[in-house]
Every structure is written in C-alpha cells, then in structure tokens.
C-alpha cells in the first residue's frame, strides 16, 4: 500500500519538480507540469485529457493494490 501511495504522490508532484528540475519541455516536464502549461496557454482540452490520464493511473494503481491485498488475505486463510 505504501508503494502505491508514494507512487501516486510522486506522479502528481508539482512544486518540487518545478523548483528543482525546472520545466524544460521534453526533458524535465512531468504530466502535472504539462497540464499547468496547457492551462496557461488556454488549451483546456489537452489539459483535461492529461488530467484524465492521471486519474486513470491513480484509480488503476489503487485497484491493483486492492487486488494484491485480497490475494494475500486468501493465501493466509
């Protein structure tokens, strides 16, 4: 569970990436920084699509963790 939560936090991290690595498109740009750039340039359709990707990855990782937890409980019984 800790791995899934830390991965989700790292995936959505914005401030640290912007302050430390900067925002060099194609090199240090993460998905949250991409969304920020698209909103700044008023490209809301691309920003929404990228946000949906983040949501899908988050839901998928939580689903995977739940499946793994259910499997480990069945093996213990």
C-alpha atoms as one frame of an Amber mdcrd trajectory, in Angstrom:
protein
   0.000   0.000   0.000   2.853   2.376   0.796   4.391   1.899  -2.648   1.101
   2.756  -4.348   0.601   5.880  -2.245   4.153   7.109  -2.737   3.918   6.452
  -6.474   0.662   8.388  -6.701   2.173  11.283  -4.770   5.270  11.339  -6.967
   3.138  11.181 -10.095   1.154  14.220  -9.054   4.021  16.199  -7.531   4.193
  19.668  -8.964   6.058  22.167  -6.837   9.219  20.181  -6.195   9.670  19.353
  -9.859   9.107  22.945 -10.892  11.526  24.334  -8.301  14.314  21.743  -8.578
  14.276  20.476 -12.148  12.510  23.350 -13.856  10.158  22.911 -16.770  12.127
  22.022 -19.872   9.602  20.521 -22.340  10.758  17.117 -23.499  13.429  16.790
 -20.790  12.128  17.541 -17.293   8.447  18.049 -17.995   6.138  15.825 -15.983
   2.437  15.361 -16.579   1.394  17.888 -13.891   3.749  20.451 -15.429   2.312
  19.666 -18.854  -1.182  20.292 -17.525  -0.024  23.580 -15.991   1.480  24.682
 -19.305  -1.651  23.767 -21.230  -3.872  25.700 -18.836  -1.563  28.711 -19.057
  -1.851  28.646 -22.851  -5.660  28.218 -22.567  -5.539  24.749 -24.126  -8.158
  23.284 -21.811  -8.974  20.213 -23.923  -5.373  18.964 -23.728  -5.205  19.788
 -20.023  -8.391  17.806 -19.360  -7.126  14.839 -21.371  -3.853  14.781 -19.433
  -5.735  15.099 -16.131  -7.879  12.115 -17.107  -4.696  10.114 -17.706  -3.549
  10.971 -14.174  -6.930   9.974 -12.752  -6.888   6.678 -14.664  -3.383   5.833
 -13.438  -4.378   6.656  -9.859  -7.526   4.550  -9.963  -5.658   1.736 -11.693
  -2.926   1.679  -9.074  -5.452   1.624  -6.237  -7.334  -1.202  -7.938  -4.082
  -3.139  -8.334  -3.201  -2.686  -4.662  -6.653  -3.871  -3.600  -6.305  -6.965
  -5.810  -2.892  -7.710  -4.349  -4.197  -7.272  -0.795  -7.156  -9.559  -1.490
  -4.794 -12.194  -2.913  -2.542 -12.100   0.141  -5.523 -12.472   2.510  -6.769
 -15.513   0.587  -3.348 -17.184   0.844  -3.265 -16.668   4.607  -6.653 -18.285
   5.195
